[in-house]
Amino acid sequence: MTKTTRTPRSSRDLRTLLHVPQHDLQAQVASRLERLGFPVLRAAHGQLLSAIGPEGVRLSDLVTALSLPKQTVGDLVDDLETMRMVERFPDPDHGVIKRVRLGPKGKVWAAEVKRVAAATEARWATRLGSKKMKSLRALLEELAATVEDRPSTRVNGARNHKRG
């Protein structure tokens, strides 16, 4: 009988540690959305939908938020528009520019994602304890704010990761 070798938990790198809860959350969301009859979306579609606020967003702002080429973001919006998840509308501040907002189906999608995320967070709080979960959330909020504030450097459209 062959025994499966697992990496000792203490030697897992940060990428792996962040991936485990992210994968759990994504699996919960995907399962719920599938049960509701939503199409299976690529990760980039989900990221794009999540980047759209209540007022909608300009395509150029989506390009920045997703760090993807304009053509790619346009193609993703086209895909989601075909699925009736998003809709384009004229920007009220600029007649030529279009904004993208969640369509009725996209609003249901977003509400379900929030609902599942809240339920998953509550499940984790039950496992960790509410004090630890509050600490984890506070640390993740702080880390996200720190990472988002850091300007990214790009070379020829690709991220330039400096090594220290």
N, C-alpha and C positions, 0 to 999 in steps of 0.2 A: 504494500500500500504506500503510495507516494504522499508525502506531507507537503502542503502548500507553504512556501516560505513567504512570510509577510515582513515588510520593513518594520523595524521597531518604531513605535509611535514617537519616541523621543528624537529620532533622527529624520523625521519628515520635514521637508523644507517648507517655507512659507507658502509657496505656490500650491503645494499639495494641501496644506492646512486650509487655505482659502477655498480651494476647489471642492472639498468634501461638503461643507454646508451649502455652497452654491449649487452643486449638483443635486443635493436633496431638495432644495427649493425649486429648481427647474423641473425636476421630476414630478413634484407635487402640482406645479402649475400646468405642465403638459398633460398630466393625467386628467385634471379637472376640465381643461379646455377641450380635450378630446371627447370626454363624456358629454360636453355641451354641443358637440358637433362642429367646433371650429377647425379650420384646416391646420395641418401641421405646418408651422412656420419655421423658417431658418432663423438662426440666432440673430442675424443682422436685421431681420424683419422685426423681431421682438425688441431689439435695442432701439430701432427707429420709432416704433410705436411708443415706447417708454419715454422717448425724448420730446414727445409732442405734448405741450401744455394746453390748458383750457382755451387760450386765445389763438391756438394754432402756432405755427412756426414757419419762418422763411426757409426755403430750400438751402440757402447759403448757411443758415444757422445749424441746420441738420448736418451739413457737410462738416462743419467745425465740431459739432458735438460728437459725431460718429468717427471722425478722423478717417473718412473715406473719400475717394475722388467724387467730384460732382456727378459724373456720369453714372457711377455705381449707385449713389444715393437716389438719383433720378429714376434709375431702373427699379430700385426697391420700392419707391413711391408708386411707380407704375404698377408693379405687382400687387401692392396693397390696395391700390385704387380699383384694380380689376376685381379683387376679392371684396370690395366695398367696405374695407376697413378704414380707409382714409378718403378724404376728398380735398381737392384743390379749390381755392377761392381767391378772389382779388384781394390784395393787401390794401387795407383802408388808407394807409399812409402813402401808397405808391401805386398808381393805376396799372403799371405794366407788370410789376412783380406779383407772383402768386404765393400764397401761404398754403400750408397743409394743416388740416385739422383731422381729428378723429371723426369718422363717420359713425352712424348709429351702431353698426356692428363693432367698430373699433372701441366705442365707449363701453359697450358690454364687455368686450375683451379686457379693457383696462380695469373695469370694476372687479371682474373675476380675478385678475392677477393680484390686485390689492387685497381682495378677500382671502385668497389662498396664502399670500405673503403674511398677512396678519395671523391667520390660523397656524401657519408654520412657526412663526415667531412665538406664539403662545405655547405651542408644543415644545419648542426648545426651552422656553422659560420654565416649563414644568420639569424638564429634565435637569436643567442647570440650576434652577432656583431664580426667583425674580431679581434678587440683588445682583447675581452674576450676569444675568441677561441685560439688566440696565447698564452695567459696567461695560459689557461687550458692545452694546449699541452705542454708548457714549464714545468708546475708543474707535469704533468703526466710523462714526460721524466725524470725529476729529481727524482720523486718517484720510477719509474721503475729502474733507475740506482742504487738508494740507496738500494732497496730491492734485486736486483740481486747481489750486492756486498756483502751482508750479508751472511756469511756462515751458511748453514742450518745444524742443528745437527740431527742425525738420531740414533734411537735406534732400533735394530733388523729390519732394513729396513723401519721403519716408522718414520715420522717426529716427533721430540720431541719439542713441543711448550712449551716454558717456560712462566710461568705466573708471572707477576710482581706485 
